[in-house]
Amino acid sequence: MTSIKLKFFVFLSIIAHVCHGQFFYTDYQEGKYWLQTNSAMLSLPLVPQNSYWSNYVSDKYRKQNNGHSFGVFGHFKKDNDLLGIVQNSDLIGNGAILTYRYISPHVEIMNSMFFTYDRLEAERGFVRTVKNVTMYTNQAYLRVFNSLNDLDYSIKIGRDFLRVGQGLNANLFLSDFSRPFDQFTLKAKLGKLNALFSAIELDTLLEHNRYLYMHSFGYQSERFSITFGESIIATGISKSINIQYLNPFSFWSWENLGSTNKGLNAFLYVGMTWLPREGLRLYGEAIIDDINFHQKDAFYLNRFGYLLGFQKTGIPLKSSNLWVEYANVLNQVYQSYHPTHIYTHRGFPIGHYLGNDFNNLRIHYSHLIMSGQMKPFIDISYLLDGSNGLDTLFDNPWENEKGEFFEDYEPPSNPTPPVTKWIELEIGVELNAGYGSYITITGQYQAKSIDNESSSNFGLGIRFWTYFQIPFKHK
């Protein structure tokens, strides 16, 4: 306990501050989604007025429009064993992120470094330890953006988050769960139409260089949004960038049916959000891993995952926020015959944070009091976790020794037996302590059962983070 307190006060002595490039970790997104749903406007400005949730977003999202800014984000949490319940601030370890950001009307430059006194706290990006200080570059990019007639576009080169999805709790296609990606990304928007293309360098596995290429096309009106996307992981020893996958207008998956023969793993994605009326959001996603229209010489089967959810605001209290999300991802989704094709970055899932071979129901309720300075909340997670997750090797039991498909083959039930059942509950309150500081105190319960054995435990969760930014303008 003394060691934990020492680390806590050491990182506080550094002072925990951040410029708005780190707002992902502050989890202002809950307020953003509430404001959209409550008004039934997907294009709602980020911080409208006259609601507790407006104050909540405004306190957590301090945007510096132009000029330079320096800052540090500091985070401390007492470890917990919850699997299905995470907060954005949980996605980094105990430590501090020092940040520099410059933005002008058409250029943005960002650099952020993560520092900690415990190597195990840097598991998403460990590089080296110098005199007991572990560090890695969390974000570092150049973004150029402009408008041409009615076309808005941006080009980004460097390391940053990249998220494509409709879920409030998780995303099946591209999420924020792994360390930010080294990428070249082009975004464009023309009226209600939008497009995204990205070429990403993933971490090296088994001496294989790995690249993720993805593009998506979407439509968004005030109350409806739909996105179609596809991605491919290409790997190989001494492999370099594939020129053919730098073409965002080519449909790569259809050109690579039977992609296992070409060293690829292909995905198709669709996601949608609908706000039928004020205070109600309906959304869903689906992903297909590899495409196969035949069973002769079938080295793989179509595997898929889907996610469904809804959000309701304003009941029973005016500031109430309730959402329910269900996800079902079959085993072998995000995987392929070669272990380098796994859909992870630095060991963490790129898609759903629970990986694959699971069913999960997550329920979240919160509301605001004291003008948005206090947020009581409750989270419930019911998880059925199969035995063939991302940590198991891909196999093909549906083939005989000649590579022919067993006509009477039946896939295992979903999730794959034996199934571990997890029931988790977290009840707590998030307090705005002032000066850009927040503390969350929770009570936690977790029950585990497999076959005829079961166990349970209770715990206390503590999360603390604080930030501060120092903006200045050059003359």
C-alpha positions in Angstrom: 0.0 0.0 0.0 2.9 2.3 0.8 4.3 1.7 -2.7 1.0 2.6 -4.3 0.7 5.8 -2.3 4.3 6.7 -3.2 3.7 6.3 -6.9 0.5 8.3 -6.6 2.1 11.3 -5.0 5.1 11.1 -7.3 3.0 11.4 -10.4 0.9 14.1 -8.8 4.1 16.0 -8.1 4.7 16.0 -11.8 1.3 17.7 -12.0 -1.4 16.2 -14.2 -2.4 18.4 -17.0 -3.6 17.9 -20.6 -4.5 19.8 -23.7 -7.6 18.7 -25.5 -5.8 16.1 -27.6 -6.2 13.7 -24.7 -10.0 14.3 -24.2 -10.6 10.7 -25.2 -9.4 9.6 -21.8 -11.7 12.1 -20.0 -14.7 10.3 -21.4 -16.7 13.5 -22.3 -18.3 11.3 -25.0 -21.1 10.2 -22.7 -22.2 13.8 -22.5 -21.8 14.3 -26.3 -24.1 11.3 -27.0 -26.6 12.4 -24.4 -26.9 15.8 -26.1 -27.3 14.3 -29.5 -30.0 11.8 -28.4 -31.9 14.2 -26.2 -32.3 16.7 -29.1 -32.5 14.1 -31.9 -29.7 15.9 -33.8 -26.6 14.0 -34.8 -25.0 17.2 -36.0 -25.6 19.0 -32.8 -22.7 21.4 -31.8 -20.5 19.8 -29.2 -21.4 22.2 -26.3 -25.0 23.6 -26.6 -26.3 25.5 -23.6 -28.9 25.2 -20.8 -28.5 21.6 -19.5 -26.4 19.8 -16.9 -24.9 17.7 -19.6 -23.7 20.9 -21.4 -21.8 21.8 -18.3 -20.4 18.3 -18.0 -19.1 18.3 -21.6 -17.8 21.9 -21.2 -15.8 21.0 -18.1 -14.2 18.0 -19.7 -13.7 19.3 -23.3 -11.6 22.5 -23.1 -10.8 23.2 -26.6 -8.0 25.5 -27.6 -8.9 26.9 -31.1 -5.6 28.4 -32.3 -2.0 28.7 -31.1 0.2 26.5 -28.9 -0.6 24.7 -25.8 1.3 22.5 -23.3 -0.2 20.1 -20.8 -0.1 16.9 -18.9 -2.8 14.3 -18.3 -2.3 12.4 -15.0 -4.2 9.3 -14.0 -4.4 6.9 -11.0 -6.6 4.0 -10.5 -6.8 1.1 -8.0 -6.6 -2.1 -10.0 -9.7 -4.1 -10.5 -10.6 -7.4 -12.2 -13.7 -6.3 -14.1 -13.8 -7.6 -17.7 -17.0 -6.2 -19.2 -17.0 -2.8 -17.5 -14.3 -0.3 -18.5 -14.0 3.5 -18.6 -11.8 5.4 -21.1 -9.5 6.5 -18.4 -8.8 2.8 -17.7 -7.1 2.4 -21.1 -3.9 3.9 -19.8 -1.9 2.9 -16.7 -1.1 5.0 -13.7 1.1 7.8 -14.8 1.2 11.1 -16.8 0.9 12.1 -20.4 2.9 15.2 -21.4 1.4 16.9 -24.4 2.3 19.7 -26.9 -0.3 20.8 -29.5 -0.3 23.5 -32.1 -3.3 24.4 -34.2 -3.9 27.0 -36.9 -6.9 27.4 -39.3 -5.5 24.6 -41.5 -2.7 22.8 -39.6 -2.6 20.8 -36.4 0.5 19.3 -34.8 0.3 17.0 -31.8 2.9 15.1 -29.6 2.2 13.3 -26.4 4.5 11.1 -24.3 3.3 8.7 -21.6 5.5 8.4 -18.4 5.2 6.0 -15.5 7.3 4.5 -12.7 6.1 1.0 -13.3 6.7 -0.9 -16.6 3.5 -2.9 -16.1 1.5 0.3 -16.3 2.8 0.9 -19.9 1.6 -2.4 -21.4 -0.1 -0.8 -24.4 3.1 0.8 -25.6 6.2 -0.2 -23.6 9.4 0.8 -25.3 12.2 1.3 -22.7 12.9 2.1 -19.1 15.4 4.8 -18.2 16.4 5.1 -14.5 13.1 3.4 -13.5 11.0 5.7 -15.7 9.1 3.9 -18.4 8.0 6.0 -21.4 6.5 5.8 -24.9 5.0 8.1 -27.5 1.3 8.0 -27.2 0.3 10.4 -30.0 2.4 12.2 -32.6 0.9 13.5 -35.8 0.5 16.2 -38.4 -2.9 17.0 -39.7 -3.7 19.3 -42.6 -7.4 20.3 -43.2 -9.2 22.7 -45.5 -12.4 23.1 -47.6 -12.7 23.2 -51.4 -16.1 24.5 -52.5 -18.5 22.2 -50.5 -15.8 19.5 -49.9 -14.2 19.4 -46.4 -11.1 17.2 -46.2 -8.2 16.4 -43.9 -5.0 14.5 -44.2 -3.2 13.0 -41.2 0.2 11.5 -40.9 1.4 10.0 -37.6 0.2 8.2 -34.5 -3.3 8.9 -33.3 -6.6 7.2 -32.4 -8.9 6.1 -35.3 -12.4 5.0 -34.5 -15.1 3.8 -36.8 -18.3 2.5 -35.2 -21.8 3.3 -33.9 -21.6 1.7 -30.4 -21.7 3.6 -27.2 -19.9 0.9 -25.2 -17.8 -0.8 -27.9 -17.0 -0.9 -31.6 -16.6 -3.9 -33.9 -14.6 -2.4 -36.7 -12.1 0.1 -35.3 -12.1 1.1 -31.7 -10.0 3.1 -29.2 -9.0 0.1 -27.2 -5.5 -0.5 -28.5 -2.7 2.0 -28.5 -3.1 4.7 -31.2 -2.1 3.7 -34.7 0.8 4.8 -36.9 -1.2 5.9 -39.9 -1.8 7.8 -43.1 -5.5 8.9 -43.1 -7.6 10.8 -45.5 -11.1 12.1 -44.5 -13.6 13.8 -46.8 -17.1 15.1 -46.4 -19.4 16.4 -49.1 -22.8 17.4 -47.8 -24.4 14.4 -46.1 -21.8 12.0 -47.6 -18.5 11.2 -45.9 -15.5 8.9 -46.6 -12.4 7.7 -44.8 -9.3 5.9 -46.0 -6.4 4.8 -43.8 -3.2 2.8 -44.2 -1.9 1.7 -40.8 1.3 0.0 -39.7 0.6 -2.5 -36.9 3.2 -4.1 -34.6 5.5 -6.8 -35.9 4.6 -10.4 -35.0 6.8 -13.5 -35.6 9.1 -11.3 -37.7 6.2 -10.5 -40.0 5.5 -6.9 -40.9 1.8 -6.2 -40.6 -0.3 -3.5 -42.3 -4.0 -2.7 -41.9 -5.8 -1.0 -44.8 -9.3 0.3 -44.3 -11.8 2.5 -46.0 -15.4 3.4 -45.3 -18.2 5.4 -46.9 -21.2 6.9 -45.1 -24.3 9.0 -45.1 -25.5 11.2 -42.3 -28.6 13.3 -41.9 -29.9 15.0 -38.7 -31.5 11.7 -37.4 -29.9 8.9 -39.4 -26.4 7.7 -40.1 -25.1 4.6 -41.9 -21.5 3.5 -42.6 -20.1 0.8 -44.9 -16.5 -0.3 -44.5 -13.9 -2.9 -45.3 -10.4 -3.6 -44.2 -7.6 -6.0 -44.9 -4.6 -7.1 -42.8 -1.6 -7.9 -45.1 1.5 -9.5 -43.5 4.8 -11.0 -44.5 8.5 -11.1 -43.7 10.2 -7.9 -44.9 6.8 -6.9 -46.4 6.3 -3.3 -47.4 3.3 -1.2 -48.2 1.0 -2.7 -50.9 0.4 0.0 -53.6 -2.9 -1.7 -54.7 -4.4 -1.1 -51.2 -3.7 2.6 -51.4 -6.6 2.9 -53.8 -9.7 3.8 -51.6 -12.1 3.3 -54.5 -11.2 -0.4 -55.1 -13.2 -3.1 -53.4 -10.4 -5.2 -52.0 -12.5 -8.0 -50.4 -14.1 -9.0 -53.7 -10.7 -9.1 -55.4 -9.4 -11.4 -52.7 -12.0 -14.1 -52.2 -10.0 -17.0 -50.8 -7.6 -14.4 -49.3 -5.8 -17.0 -47.3 -3.9 -17.9 -50.4 -2.6 -14.3 -50.6 -1.6 -13.8 -47.0 -4.5 -11.6 -46.1 -7.4 -11.3 -43.6 -10.4 -9.4 -44.9 -13.4 -7.8 -43.1 -16.7 -6.2 -44.2 -18.6 -3.9 -41.9 -21.9 -2.0 -41.7 -23.2 0.2 -38.9 -26.1 2.5 -38.4 -27.7 5.0 -35.9 -31.3 6.2 -35.9 -32.8 8.9 -33.7 -36.5 8.3 -34.2 -37.6 11.0 -31.8 -36.1 13.2 -29.1 -34.6 11.2 -26.3 -34.3 7.9 -28.1 -31.3 6.4 -30.0 -31.3 3.0 -31.8 -28.0 1.7 -33.2 -26.3 -1.5 -34.5 -23.2 -2.9 -36.2 -22.2 -6.1 -38.0 -18.8 -7.4 -39.1 -18.0 -10.4 -41.3 -14.5 -11.9 -41.2 -13.5 -13.3 -44.6 -16.0 -14.0 -47.4 -16.6 -17.5 -48.7 -19.5 -18.4 -51.2 -18.6 -22.1 -51.6 -17.7 -25.1 -49.4 -15.4 -26.9 -51.8 -11.8 -26.2 -50.9 -13.1 -24.1 -48.0 -10.2 -23.3 -45.7 -12.3 -21.0 -43.7 -16.0 -20.3 -43.0 -17.9 -17.1 -42.9 -17.6 -15.8 -39.3 -19.4 -12.7 -38.0 -20.2 -10.5 -35.1 -23.0 -8.1 -34.4 -23.9 -5.4 -31.9 -27.3 -3.9 -31.0 -28.2 -1.1 -28.6 -30.5 1.7 -27.6 -30.2 4.8 -25.5 -33.0 6.6 -23.6 -32.6 10.1 -22.0 -34.8 12.1 -19.7 -36.5 9.3 -17.8 -37.0 9.2 -14.8 -35.0 12.4 -14.3 -34.4 15.2 -16.8 -30.7 14.4 -16.9 -31.1 10.6 -16.8 -29.0 8.6 -19.3 -29.8 4.9 -19.9 -28.2 2.7 -22.6 -28.3 -1.0 -23.2 -25.9 -2.7 -25.5 -25.7 -6.4 -26.6 -22.7 -7.8 -28.5 -22.3 -11.3 -30.0 -19.0 -12.2 -31.7 -18.3 -15.7 -32.9 -15.1 -17.6 -32.4 -12.5 -17.1 -35.2 -13.7 -13.6 -35.9 -10.7 -11.3 -36.0 -8.5 -14.3 -36.7 -7.1 -16.3 -39.7 -5.1 -19.4 -40.5 -1.8 -17.5 -39.9 -1.2 -16.1 -36.4 0.1 -12.8 -37.8 -3.4 -12.0 -39.2 -5.0 -11.6 -35.8 -6.9 -8.3 -35.5 -4.8 -6.8 -32.6 -2.3 -4.1 -32.1 0.4 -4.5 -29.5 -1.6 -7.4 -28.1 -4.9 -5.5 -27.7 -8.0 -5.9 -29.8 -8.6 -3.4 -32.6 -12.3 -4.2 -32.7 -14.4 -5.2 -29.7 -12.5 -4.9 -26.5 -13.6 -8.4 -25.4 -12.1 -10.0 -28.5 -14.2 -12.9 -29.8 -16.2 -16.0 -28.8 -18.5 -14.2 -26.4 -22.0 -12.8 -25.7 -22.1 -9.7 -23.6 -25.0 -7.6 -22.3 -24.0 -4.2 -20.8 -26.4 -1.9 -19.1 -25.4 1.6 -18.0 -27.4 4.3 -16.1 -26.3 7.7 -14.9 -27.7 11.1 -14.1 -26.2 14.5 -13.1 -26.8 16.6 -10.0 -25.2 19.8 -8.7 -25.2 21.5 -12.1 -23.3 18.5 -13.6 -20.6 18.4 -11.0 -21.6 15.0 -9.6 -22.6 11.9 -11.6 -24.0 8.8 -9.8 -24.0 5.8 -12.0 -24.5 2.0 -12.2 -23.1 -0.5 -14.7 -24.1 -4.1 -15.1 -22.4 -6.6 -17.4 -23.5 -10.2 -18.1 -20.8 -12.0 -20.1 -20.7 -15.5 -21.6 -17.1 -16.1 -22.5 -16.2 -19.1 -24.7 -13.1 -21.2 -24.6 -11.7 -20.2 -28.1 -10.9 -16.5 -27.8 -8.2 -14.5 -29.5 -5.5 -16.3 -27.5 -6.3 -19.7 -29.2 -4.8 -20.7 -32.5 -7.0 -20.9 -35.6 -7.9 -24.4 -36.8 -10.1 -25.9 -39.6 -11.9 -29.0 -38.2 -14.4 -28.8 -41.1 -11.7 -30.2 -43.6 -10.3 -33.6 -44.2 -6.7 -34.4 -45.0 -7.3 -33.7 -48.7 -8.7 -30.2 -48.0 -12.3 -31.3 -48.7 -15.3 -30.0 -46.7 -17.0 -32.4 -44.3 -20.6 -32.2 -45.5 -22.0 -33.2 -42.1 -19.8 -30.7 -40.2 -21.6 -28.7 -37.6 -19.8 -25.7 -36.0 -19.7 -25.6 -32.2 -22.3 -23.7 -30.3 -21.8 -20.1 -29.6 -19.9 -19.3 -27.3 -17.7 -22.3 -27.6 -18.0 -24.7 -24.6 -16.9 -24.8 -21.9 -18.4 -21.4 -21.3 -17.4 -19.1 -18.4 -20.2 -16.9 -17.0 -19.3 -13.6 -15.6 -21.8 -11.3 -13.8 -20.4 -7.9 -12.9 -21.8 -4.9 -11.1 -20.3 -1.5 -10.4 -22.1 1.3 -8.5 -20.4 4.6 -7.9 -20.2 8.3 -8.2 -17.9 10.6 -10.3 -17.1 13.9 -8.6 -15.8 17.0 -10.2 -13.1 18.0 -7.6 -12.4 21.3 -9.4 -9.3 22.6 -11.2 -9.8 20.0 -14.0 -9.7 17.1 -11.5 -12.1 14.1 -11.2 -12.4 11.3 -8.7 -14.6 8.2 -9.1 -15.4 6.0 -6.2 -17.2 2.7 -6.8 -18.2 -0.5 -5.2 -17.7 -3.6 -7.4 -19.1 -7.1 -7.5 -18.0 -10.0 -9.7 -19.3 -13.5 -9.9 -17.7 -16.3 -12.0 -19.0 -19.7 -12.8 -17.8 -22.5 -15.1 -19.2 -26.1 -15.1 -20.2 -26.7 -11.5 -17.7 -24.4 -9.9 -18.4 -20.8 -9.0 -16.7 -17.9 -7.1 -17.4 -14.3 -6.3 -15.6 -11.2 -4.9 -16.3 -7.7 -3.8 -14.0 -4.7 -4.2 -13.6 -1.0 -4.0 -12.7 1.0 -7.2 -10.9 4.3 -7.1 -10.1 6.3 -10.3 -8.5 9.8 -10.2 -7.4 12.0 -13.1 -6.7 15.6 -13.5 -5.6 17.8 -16.3 -4.5 21.3 -17.1 -3.5 23.1 -20.3 -1.4 26.2 -20.7 -2.3 27.9 -24.0 -0.3 30.7 -25.6 -0.2 32.3 -29.0 2.9 33.1 -30.9 3.5 36.7 -32.0 
